[in-house]
Amino acid sequence: MNLIIGRKPVLEALNSGEKIDQVYILYGQQGAIINSIIVAAKKKGVKVNQVSSDKFKQITKDKIAQGVAALKSFQKFYTLEELLSSAKQKQKKHKTNDVISNESSSEKSEFSSVEKIPLPINRSRNDSAFFPLILILDSIQDTHNVGAIMRSAECCGVDGIIITKHNSAPINETVLKTSAGAVEYVKICPVNNLAQTLKELKENGYWIVGSSLDNSKPYTEVDYKMPVALIVGNEEKGIRKLTADNCDILVRIPMKGKIQSLNVSVAAGILLFEIQRQRSL
């Protein structure tokens, strides 16, 4: 990721159509050009961060930056349409004619403890090993967590990762390093409105599975042999209420110890590999 420093260079980059990931403004900076930068960033859906002097120096490596810096993304991002199209093409290569009806899909599988979620007409089970799997990161803010999650996701063969543009960690050098290079192999799709995105996923046949401690069932009691979009949430608050309300089902990882929570990157890995384990049976 390239660093752009200086007020005019940042404003020009925003107005030129360059892919800008985030803008950083030192606390206390004011003036017409600062206002223009904020307006231009908002128009493009670019997050603007007001940061302390220490944080700003850390970002700019003490370079003279006039109180403004921007990170230009090296990462190719995908639209939701591109992500869905890619997953669909991948599935087509392995598609069979074995479509299970909505009525029969509510029956129990050979594993009596595993519940099959009833499928509406436009959601079917064909060859389960090749059903699309999309991972959604809802406001995850730690770059190390994002990188670790992407590493697990790539190992699981996810078709793409959707991230919220706001209140999320930038895809930067730390993410690249922590992911062990996995960032370069997964399709990343930033979105402004997650609720609308979930609606579009449902319209395209996906079941939305959210990770939550509240009103949820053990993650092993759900049959994932269907198109799945799995959501993991913020390190402290988990998935947002509106996000949870838009999920088809909520799952949790049962805990045996006194600490009733896992690091989000660990939880994501457990859930992803359970989905792939079931699909491989």
SULNOR-V194979 format. One record per residue. OMEGA is omega in whole degrees, 0 to 359 (* if undefined). Layout:
OMEGA / OMEGA
//
This chain:
182 / 180 / 175 / 182 / 180 / 185 / 183 / 177 / 180 / 180 / 179 / 179 / 179 / 182 / 184 / 182 / 177 / 179 / 179 / 182 / 181 / 175 / 179 / 179 / 179 / 178 / 175 / 180 / 181 / 177 / 184 / 183 / 176 / 178 / 179 / 178 / 181 / 180 / 181 / 180 / 180 / 179 / 181 / 181 / 180 / 181 / 176 / 181 / 171 / 190 / 179 / 180 / 180 / 180 / 181 / 178 / 178 / 181 / 187 / 181 / 177 / 177 / 178 / 189 / 178 / 176 / 181 / 176 / 178 / 177 / 177 / 187 / 172 / 187 / 173 / 177 / 182 / 173 / 178 / 179 / 179 / 180 / 181 / 180 / 179 / 179 / 181 / 179 / 179 / 181 / 182 / 181 / 185 / 187 / 175 / 180 / 182 / 180 / 180 / 182 / 180 / 183 / 184 / 183 / 180 / 180 / 178 / 176 / 180 / 175 / 190 / 182 / 184 / 182 / 172 / 181 / 178 / 182 / 172 / 188 / 186 / 177 / 188 / 175 / 176 / 176 / 192 / 182 / 185 / 175 / 179 / 176 / 179 / 178 / 180 / 178 / 184 / 174 / 175 / 193 / 182 / 183 / 178 / 177 / 180 / 180 / 179 / 178 / 181 / 177 / 178 / 181 / 180 / 179 / 180 / 179 / 179 / 181 / 178 / 179 / 177 / 179 / 176 / 183 / 184 / 180 / 179 / 178 / 176 / 174 / 187 / 183 / 179 / 178 / 180 / 182 / 182 / 181 / 183 / 178 / 183 / 180 / 183 / 184 / 180 / 179 / 183 / 183 / 177 / 179 / 178 / 186 / 184 / 180 / 178 / 178 / 179 / 177 / 180 / 177 / 178 / 180 / 178 / 172 / 181 / 169 / 183 / 181 / 181 / 177 / 183 / 177 / 185 / 175 / 184 / 178 / 179 / 187 / 180 / 182 / 180 / 177 / 183 / 181 / 182 / 174 / 186 / 167 / 184 / 181 / 169 / 190 / 183 / 185 / 183 / 188 / 183 / 179 / 182 / 182 / 180 / 177 / 180 / 180 / 181 / 179 / 174 / 181 / 178 / 181 / 177 / 175 / 182 / 181 / 178 / 183 / 181 / 178 / 188 / 176 / 176 / 169 / 186 / 179 / 177 / 180 / 180 / 179 / 179 / 182 / 180 / 183 / 173 / 177 / 181 / 177 / 180 / 183 / 180 / 183 / *
//
